[in-house]
Amino acid sequence: MTTTKEKLKQFLADDLLVAANGPDIQDHDDLLLSGLIDSLGVIRLITFIEEAFATHVPPEDVTIEHFGTLQAMANYLDGKQAA
């Protein structure tokens, strides 16, 4: 079974970070402040999350705290799915 983090990492590597030659994303790499994911990338990421995980991400939840790193995203989504 694929974990939340694995699904996110695969999407990031395949769809959002192609221009960066698909760097190996680590759990705590800063994705937003480093510029690896830009504002358009965040929109694509949220769309992917809502479709792949069948969950709504309200605008107020789109923060660096929740989406700054791969681990933060996985924790956020796992928390939403557990609720």
DSSP file (Angstrom, degrees, kcal/mol; ACC not computed):
  #  RESIDUE AA STRUCTURE BP1 BP2  ACC     N-H-->O    O-->H-N    N-H-->O    O-->H-N    TCO  KAPPA ALPHA  PHI   PSI    X-CA   Y-CA   Z-CA
    1    1 A M              0   0    0      0, 0.0     2,-0.4     0, 0.0     0, 0.0   0.000 360.0 360.0 360.0 134.7    0.0    0.0    0.0
    2    2 A T        -     0   0    0      1,-0.1     2,-0.1     4,-0.0     3,-0.0  -0.633 360.0-134.6 -82.1 132.7    1.3    3.4   -0.9
    3    3 A T     >  -     0   0    0     -2,-0.4     4,-2.3     1,-0.1     5,-0.2  -0.359  22.5-108.6 -81.6 165.7    1.6    5.9    1.9
    4    4 A T  H  > S+     0   0    0      1,-0.2     4,-2.4     2,-0.2     5,-0.2   0.925 120.9  50.5 -55.7 -47.6    0.4    9.5    1.8
    5    5 A K  H  > S+     0   0    0      1,-0.2     4,-2.8     2,-0.2    -1,-0.2   0.896 108.8  51.2 -62.4 -41.1    4.0   10.7    1.7
    6    6 A E  H  > S+     0   0    0      2,-0.2     4,-2.4     1,-0.2    -1,-0.2   0.909 110.3  49.1 -63.9 -42.3    5.0    8.3   -1.1
    7    7 A K  H  X S+     0   0    0     -4,-2.3     4,-2.2     2,-0.2    -2,-0.2   0.928 113.9  46.3 -61.9 -45.4    2.0    9.6   -3.3
    8    8 A L  H  X S+     0   0    0     -4,-2.4     4,-2.8     1,-0.2    -2,-0.2   0.928 112.0  50.2 -63.0 -45.4    3.0   13.2   -2.6
    9    9 A K  H  X S+     0   0    0     -4,-2.8     4,-2.6     1,-0.2     5,-0.2   0.899 110.1  50.6 -61.5 -41.6    6.6   12.6   -3.3
   10   10 A Q  H  X S+     0   0    0     -4,-2.4     4,-2.6     2,-0.2     5,-0.3   0.921 111.7  47.3 -63.4 -44.4    5.8   10.8   -6.6
   11   11 A F  H  X>S+     0   0    0     -4,-2.2     4,-3.0     2,-0.2     5,-1.0   0.932 113.0  48.9 -62.7 -45.6    3.6   13.7   -7.7
   12   12 A L  I  X>S+     0   0    0     -4,-2.8     5,-2.3     1,-0.2     4,-0.8   0.935 115.4  43.7 -59.7 -47.0    6.2   16.3   -6.8
   13   13 A A  I  <5S+     0   0    0     -4,-2.6    -1,-0.2    -5,-0.2    -2,-0.2   0.890 122.4  37.1 -67.0 -40.3    9.0   14.4   -8.6
   14   14 A D  I  <5S+     0   0    0     -4,-2.6    -2,-0.2    -5,-0.2    -1,-0.2   0.848 132.0  18.0 -82.9 -35.8    6.9   13.7  -11.7
   15   15 A D  I  <5S+     0   0    0     -4,-3.0    -3,-0.2    -5,-0.3    -2,-0.1   0.784 128.1  31.3-112.2 -34.2    4.8   16.8  -12.2
   16   16 A L  I  <<S+     0   0    0     -5,-1.0     3,-0.3    -4,-0.8    -3,-0.2   0.770 118.6  42.3-102.5 -27.4    6.2   19.8  -10.3
   17   17 A L  S > XS+     0   0    0     -5,-2.3     5,-2.1    -6,-0.3     3,-0.7   0.170  74.5 109.6-110.1  19.4    9.9   19.4  -10.1
   18   18 A V  G > 5S+     0   0    0      1,-0.2     3,-1.9     3,-0.2    -1,-0.2   0.897  77.4  56.6 -60.0 -41.5   10.6   18.2  -13.7
   19   19 A A  G 3 5S+     0   0    0      1,-0.3    -1,-0.2    -3,-0.3    -2,-0.1   0.777 103.2  55.3 -62.8 -25.7   12.3   21.6  -14.5
   20   20 A A  G < 5S-     0   0    0     -3,-0.7    -1,-0.3    16,-0.1    -2,-0.2   0.152 124.2-105.2 -92.7  19.5   14.7   21.0  -11.7
   21   21 A N  T < 5 -     0   0    0     -3,-1.9    -3,-0.2     1,-0.2    -2,-0.2   0.820  64.8 -72.7  59.0  33.6   15.7   17.7  -13.1
   22   22 A G      < -     0   0    0     -5,-2.1    -1,-0.2   -10,-0.1    -4,-0.1   0.927  62.3-152.5  54.3  60.3   13.7   15.8  -10.5
   23   23 A P        -     0   0    0      0, 0.0     2,-0.8     0, 0.0    -1,-0.1  -0.260  28.4 -99.6 -60.8 151.7   15.8   16.3   -7.4
   24   24 A D        -     0   0    0      1,-0.0     2,-0.4   -11,-0.0    -2,-0.0  -0.639  43.2-141.2 -73.9 111.6   15.5   13.6   -4.8
   25   25 A I        -     0   0    0     -2,-0.8     2,-0.2   -16,-0.1   -12,-0.1  -0.611  12.7-154.7 -82.0 127.4   13.1   15.2   -2.3
   26   26 A Q    >   -     0   0    0     -2,-0.4     3,-1.5     1,-0.1    44,-0.5  -0.640  29.5-106.1 -97.0 160.2   13.8   14.6    1.3
   27   27 A D  T 3  S+     0   0    0      1,-0.3    44,-2.6    -2,-0.2    45,-0.4   0.813 116.9  34.4 -55.5 -35.8   11.1   14.7    4.1
   28   28 A H  T 3  S+     0   0    0     42,-0.2    -1,-0.3    41,-0.2     2,-0.2   0.192  81.4 132.3-112.7  16.6   12.3   18.0    5.5
   29   29 A D    <   -     0   0    0     -3,-1.5     2,-0.9     1,-0.1    41,-0.4  -0.480  65.0-115.9 -65.7 137.0   13.4   19.9    2.4
   30   30 A D        +     0   0    0      1,-0.2     6,-0.4    -2,-0.2     4,-0.3  -0.670  39.8 174.6 -77.5 107.8   12.0   23.4    2.2
   31   31 A L  S    S+     0   0    0     37,-3.1     6,-2.3    -2,-0.9     5,-0.4   0.815  70.8  35.4 -87.7 -32.8    9.8   23.3   -0.9
   32   32 A L  S >  S+     0   0    0     36,-0.7     3,-1.1     4,-0.2    36,-0.1   0.940 118.8  41.9 -89.6 -54.5    8.2   26.7   -0.8
   33   33 A L  T 3  S+     0   0    0      1,-0.3    -2,-0.1    35,-0.2    -1,-0.1   0.777 112.8  56.2 -67.9 -25.2   10.7   29.2    0.6
   34   34 A S  T 3  S-     0   0    0     -4,-0.3    -1,-0.3     1,-0.0    -2,-0.1   0.656 112.1-120.1 -78.6 -15.4   13.5   27.6   -1.5
   35   35 A G  S <  S+     0   0    0     -3,-1.1    -3,-0.2     2,-0.3    -2,-0.1   0.482  77.8 125.5  89.1   2.7   11.5   28.2   -4.7
   36   36 A L  S    S+     0   0    0     -6,-0.4     2,-0.5    -5,-0.4    -4,-0.2   0.872  81.5  35.5 -60.9 -35.0   11.3   24.5   -5.7
   37   37 A I  S    S-     0   0    0     -6,-2.3    -2,-0.3    -5,-0.1    -1,-0.2  -0.983  81.9-164.2-120.3 123.0    7.5   25.0   -5.8
   38   38 A D     >  -     0   0    0     -2,-0.5     4,-2.1    -3,-0.1     5,-0.2  -0.287  41.7 -85.0 -94.8-175.1    6.1   28.3   -7.0
   39   39 A S  H  > S+     0   0    0      1,-0.2     4,-1.7     2,-0.2     5,-0.1   0.876 130.0  48.9 -63.1 -38.7    2.6   29.7   -6.6
   40   40 A L  H  > S+     0   0    0      1,-0.2     4,-2.2     2,-0.2    -1,-0.2   0.887 109.4  54.0 -66.0 -37.4    1.3   27.9   -9.7
   41   41 A G  H  > S+     0   0    0      1,-0.2     4,-2.6     2,-0.2    -2,-0.2   0.867 104.3  54.6 -62.7 -37.2    2.9   24.7   -8.4
   42   42 A V  H  X S+     0   0    0     -4,-2.1     4,-2.7     2,-0.2    -1,-0.2   0.908 107.6  50.1 -63.0 -41.6    1.0   25.2   -5.1
   43   43 A I  H  X S+     0   0    0     -4,-1.7     4,-2.3     2,-0.2    -2,-0.2   0.927 112.4  46.6 -63.2 -44.4   -2.3   25.4   -7.0
   44   44 A R  H  X S+     0   0    0     -4,-2.2     4,-2.4     2,-0.2    -2,-0.2   0.893 112.2  51.7 -63.6 -39.3   -1.5   22.2   -9.0
   45   45 A L  H  X S+     0   0    0     -4,-2.6     4,-2.8     2,-0.2    -2,-0.2   0.925 109.7  48.2 -63.0 -45.9   -0.4   20.5   -5.7
   46   46 A I  H  X S+     0   0    0     -4,-2.7     4,-2.7     2,-0.2     5,-0.2   0.912 111.3  50.9 -62.6 -42.4   -3.7   21.4   -4.0
   47   47 A T  H  X S+     0   0    0     -4,-2.3     4,-2.0     2,-0.2     5,-0.2   0.928 111.5  48.0 -60.4 -45.1   -5.7   20.2   -7.0
   48   48 A F  H  X S+     0   0    0     -4,-2.4     4,-3.5     2,-0.2     5,-0.4   0.942 112.1  49.4 -59.4 -48.1   -3.8   16.9   -7.0
   49   49 A I  H  X S+     0   0    0     -4,-2.8     4,-2.4     1,-0.2     6,-0.4   0.921 110.2  50.1 -59.0 -46.3   -4.3   16.5   -3.2
   50   50 A E  H  < S+     0   0    0     -4,-2.7     5,-0.5     1,-0.2     4,-0.4   0.873 119.1  38.1 -63.6 -35.9   -8.1   17.2   -3.4
   51   51 A E  H  < S+     0   0    0     -4,-2.0     3,-0.3    -5,-0.2    -2,-0.2   0.932 120.5  42.4 -79.3 -47.5   -8.5   14.6   -6.2
   52   52 A A  H  < S+     0   0    0     -4,-3.5    -3,-0.2     1,-0.2    -2,-0.2   0.822 127.1  30.8 -71.2 -31.8   -6.0   11.9   -5.1
   53   53 A F  S  < S-     0   0    0     -4,-2.4    -1,-0.2    -5,-0.4    -2,-0.2   0.355  98.5-129.4-110.6   4.4   -7.0   12.0   -1.4
   54   54 A A        +     0   0    0     -4,-0.4     2,-0.3    -3,-0.3    -3,-0.2   0.904  66.5 123.8  47.8  50.3  -10.7   13.0   -1.8
   55   55 A T        -     0   0    0     -5,-0.5     2,-0.4    -6,-0.4    -1,-0.2  -0.993  61.0-123.7-139.8 146.3  -10.3   15.8    0.7
   56   56 A H        -     0   0    0     -2,-0.3   -10,-0.0    -3,-0.1    -5,-0.0  -0.732  15.7-156.7 -89.6 135.5  -11.0   19.6    0.5
   57   57 A V        -     0   0    0     -2,-0.4    -7,-0.1   -11,-0.1     5,-0.1  -0.918  15.5-145.6-111.7 104.3   -8.1   21.9    1.4
   58   58 A P    >>  -     0   0    0      0, 0.0     3,-2.3     0, 0.0     4,-0.5  -0.368  22.8-114.0 -68.8 149.1   -9.5   25.3    2.5
   59   59 A P  G >4 S+     0   0    0      0, 0.0     3,-1.3     0, 0.0    -2,-0.0   0.823 114.7  61.2 -52.2 -35.8   -7.5   28.3    1.5
   60   60 A E  G 34 S+     0   0    0      1,-0.3    -3,-0.0     3,-0.0     0, 0.0   0.674  99.5  57.0 -69.1 -14.9   -6.7   29.1    5.2
   61   61 A D  G <4 S+     0   0    0     -3,-2.3     2,-1.9     1,-0.1    -1,-0.3   0.583  78.6  96.8 -88.6 -11.2   -4.9   25.7    5.5
   62   62 A V    <<  +     0   0    0     -3,-1.3     2,-0.3    -4,-0.5    -1,-0.1  -0.568  59.8 132.6 -82.3  83.4   -2.5   26.5    2.6
   63   63 A T  S  > S-     0   0    0     -2,-1.9     4,-2.6     1,-0.1     3,-0.4  -0.826  73.5-108.9-128.7 165.1    0.3   27.7    4.8
   64   64 A I  H  > S+     0   0    0     -2,-0.3     4,-2.1     1,-0.2     5,-0.2   0.861 118.5  61.8 -61.6 -34.5    4.1   27.1    5.1
   65   65 A E  H  4 S+     0   0    0      1,-0.2    -1,-0.2     2,-0.2     4,-0.1   0.882 116.2  29.3 -59.1 -38.9    3.3   25.1    8.3
   66   66 A H  H  4 S+     0   0    0     -3,-0.4    10,-0.3    -5,-0.2    -2,-0.2   0.737 135.9  25.5 -93.2 -25.8    1.2   22.6    6.3
   67   67 A F  H  < S+     0   0    0     -4,-2.6    -3,-0.2     5,-0.1    -2,-0.2   0.263  88.3  98.4-127.0  11.3    2.9   22.7    2.9
   68   68 A G  S  < S+     0   0    0     -4,-2.1   -37,-3.1    -5,-0.2   -36,-0.7   0.812  92.4  18.3 -72.2 -30.4    6.5   23.8    3.5
   69   69 A T  S  > S-     0   0    0     -5,-0.2     4,-2.2   -39,-0.2     5,-0.2  -0.905  78.4-110.9-137.0 164.1    7.9   20.3    3.4
   70   70 A L  H  > S+     0   0    0    -44,-0.5     4,-2.4   -41,-0.4     5,-0.2   0.912 120.0  50.3 -59.5 -44.0    7.0   16.8    2.2
   71   71 A Q  H  > S+     0   0    0    -44,-2.6     4,-2.6     1,-0.2    -1,-0.2   0.895 108.4  52.1 -63.9 -41.0    6.7   15.7    5.9
   72   72 A A  H  > S+     0   0    0    -45,-0.4     4,-2.4     2,-0.2    -1,-0.2   0.906 110.5  48.5 -62.5 -41.4    4.5   18.6    6.8
   73   73 A M  H  X S+     0   0    0     -4,-2.2     4,-2.7     2,-0.2     5,-0.2   0.931 112.1  48.3 -63.9 -45.3    2.1   17.8    3.9
   74   74 A A  H  X S+     0   0    0     -4,-2.4     4,-2.8     1,-0.2     5,-0.2   0.914 112.7  48.5 -62.3 -42.8    1.9   14.2    4.8
   75   75 A N  H  X S+     0   0    0     -4,-2.6     4,-2.2     2,-0.2    -1,-0.2   0.920 112.1  49.4 -62.8 -43.7    1.2   15.0    8.5
   76   76 A Y  H  X S+     0   0    0     -4,-2.4     4,-2.1   -10,-0.3    -2,-0.2   0.945 115.2  43.0 -60.5 -49.6   -1.5   17.5    7.5
   77   77 A L  H  X S+     0   0    0     -4,-2.7     4,-2.6     1,-0.2     5,-0.2   0.903 112.7  51.5 -67.6 -41.5   -3.2   15.1    5.1
   78   78 A D  H  X S+     0   0    0     -4,-2.8     4,-1.6    -5,-0.2    -1,-0.2   0.897 111.0  50.1 -62.0 -38.5   -2.9   12.1    7.5
   79   79 A G  H  X S+     0   0    0     -4,-2.2     4,-1.1    -5,-0.2    -2,-0.2   0.897 110.9  48.3 -65.2 -41.3   -4.5   14.3   10.2
   80   80 A K  H  < S+     0   0    0     -4,-2.1     3,-0.2     1,-0.2    -2,-0.2   0.897 112.4  48.6 -66.1 -40.2   -7.4   15.4    8.0
   81   81 A Q  H  < S+     0   0    0     -4,-2.6    -1,-0.2     1,-0.2    -2,-0.2   0.797 109.6  52.3 -72.5 -26.8   -8.1   11.8    7.0
   82   82 A A  H  <        0   0    0     -4,-1.6    -1,-0.2     1,-0.2    -2,-0.2   0.749 360.0 360.0 -77.7 -23.4   -8.0   10.6   10.6
   83   83 A A     <        0   0    0     -4,-1.1    -1,-0.2    -3,-0.2    -2,-0.2   0.474 360.0 360.0 -76.3 360.0  -10.6   13.3   11.6
